[in-house]
Amino acid sequence: MLKFRTMYQNGDEILKKEMSENPVSQQEWDQFQKLKNDPRITRMGKFLRAYSLDELPQLWNVFRGEMSLVGPRPIMVEQQQKYGCHLRDYICVLPGLTGLWQISGRNQTSFSRRVQLDYEYIQEWSLWLDIYIILKTIRVVLSKEGAY
C-alpha cells in the first residue's frame, strides 16, 4: 500500500527504545497498536496524519484494483495473529482506504475493537453501508476526529 512517509527511517529502533524506556507507552501500544505521542513521527508526518493526507497515495492502489475505497484497513504482518479466527474473513476482502474503524473512533479504539469492526463490516456489507461510511469519513477527516 502506498503512503507518504510520516516516520523517521529508523522508526523500528525508535519504537523499541520507547517501549523499553516507557512502560506506559508499551501498555498503550499493546492495547491500540499505536501511540498518541509516537516519537517515530516527523513534524510533517504529524500534519499529514492529522488531515489523513498520508493516505492519498492509496488512491493509486484503489485505481489499480489492489484496494477498495471502503473496507477493513490494511494490517501489518505482525498484527495478523490479533485477528484470530477472523483472519480468514479479513483476507478474503480487499483492504479499504476508509472503513468502519475510521468512523467509529479510529485511533481512540482498541485494536481488539478494530478487529470486531472489521469483522462486522465484512459480515454486514452493503452498498448503503459503503455510502454511509464514505459520507461519515468526510466529516471525520475534516474534524480530525481521532487522528494522530
N, C-alpha and C positions, 0 to 999 in steps of 0.2 A: 504494500500500500504506500502510495506516495504521500509525503507530508513535508512541510517546510521544517527544517531543523530548528528546534527550540531549546535543545540541551547542548551543554558542552560536550565535546567529543569524548572525554574521559568520564562520561556520566556513570558508567557502572562502578568505577573506582570511587567516585564521589558518593554514590549511594551506599556502597559497602562501608565507607568511613562514617557516614552519617548514622547508619544502623548500629555500628559498633560503639559509637560515642554517645548515642542518644536513645535510651530505651523507649522513650515516649514516641519518637519517630518510628522505631521498629514496630511498636504496637499499632500505630496509625497505618503503617504500610501493610501489616498483616491483615488488618480489617478492611482497608479500602483499596489496596494496591496502588495507592497514590499518596503524595504528601502535599498538604496545603501550602507549606513553605518549602518547596522542593529546591535544594541547593544546586541541583543539576541544570536548572532552567536559566537561560540567559535573560538579560533585561529585555531584549527584543522578543525573546520567546514568551515572556510574560504577557507582553502586549498582544502578540499573535494568538496566544491561547485565550486571553480574556475575550476576544471577539471571534473565536473559533476560526480565525483566518488560516491557521496551520493546517486545517482540513481541506482547504480549497484545491490543492493538487489532486485530491482523491476524486474530483470530478472527472479527471482523465481516466481513473480506474473504472468509474461508472460508465463512461463512454466506451471503454474497451470491453465491457461486459464482465469485469473482474469483481465488481462491487455493484450494489443496488443503491438507489437513493435512500431507501428505508430498509432497515434490517438490524440484526444484532451487530454491535460494534466489533471490529476485529480484536482478537485477543493475542497475547504473546504465547509462545510455545509453552513457557513455564507456567502459564495460567490454565492450561488445558485440564489438569487434574482437578482444579477447583470446580469444573463443570460436572464432574462425576457422571452419573447416568444420563445427564442431559447433553453430554458432549456429542453423542451421535446425532441428536436433533440439530444441534448448533452447526455441525459441519455439513449438514445437508442443505443449508441455505447460504446464499451469498451474504457476506457482511455488508452492512449499510453505512452510508455517510451519516445518517441520523437514525435514531431508533427510540424505542420506548424508554430506555435508560436515560437518554438525554433530556427527555421531557418530564422525567419522574424524579428529579433531584440530582441527577448527574453525579458529580464528584462527592456529593454530600450523602450518598447512599453507600452502604457496604457492598463489597464485591459479591457476597452471597446474595444480596438483594438484586444486584445486576444480573446474576445468573438466573434468578427467578423471573425477572422482567424479560430477559431474552427468551426463556422457555415459554412464557406467557404469550409473547409476540408471535412466536413460531406456531403455537397451538391455536391462537385466535386470529391469525392473519386474515385480512380482508382488504379490498381496495379502499373502503371507507376508513379503516384503521390507518392505512398509509397516508391518506389525505389529512386525517386528523393530526397525525404525528408531524407531517410536513408543516402544517399551519401553526401548530404549537411550537415547533422548533424555531420558527421565525421569531416568535415572542421571546422564547427563552434565550436565544442568541443575542437579540437586541438588548435585553435586560441584563445580560452577562450572568444570569441565574446559575449558580453552582459552578462557574468557570474558574479554574485555576490550574 
